[in-house]
Amino acid sequence: MSESTSSYEGYCVKCKAKRHYTGEVRISESGRRMARGTCPVCGSTINRILGKA
């Protein structure tokens, strides 16, 4: 279930650095909103948990 696509800043575990990425807002299995996208440098998945809005 995807809501929108926006630009976010998240931590890439593979690069070990904060990166700006374009991601989709999804609802996780536990009911939390998460922005999921790909790292522009290494291509791995970056997740960021968002607050309630």
Secondary structure as the mmCIF struct_conf table of DSSP 4:
data_model
#
loop_
_struct_conf.conf_type_id
_struct_conf.id
_struct_conf.beg_label_comp_id
_struct_conf.beg_label_asym_id
_struct_conf.beg_label_seq_id
_struct_conf.end_label_comp_id
_struct_conf.end_label_asym_id
_struct_conf.end_label_seq_id
STRN STRN1 SER A 2 CYS A 12
TURN_TY1_P TURN_TY1_P1 VAL A 13 LYS A 16
STRN STRN2 ALA A 17 ILE A 27
TURN_TY1_P TURN_TY1_P2 GLU A 29 SER A 30
BEND BEND1 GLY A 31 GLY A 31
STRN STRN3 ARG A 33 THR A 38
TURN_TY1_P TURN_TY1_P3 PRO A 40 CYS A 42
STRN STRN4 THR A 45 ILE A 49
HELX_LH_PP_P HELX_LH_PP_P1 LEU A 50 LYS A 52
#
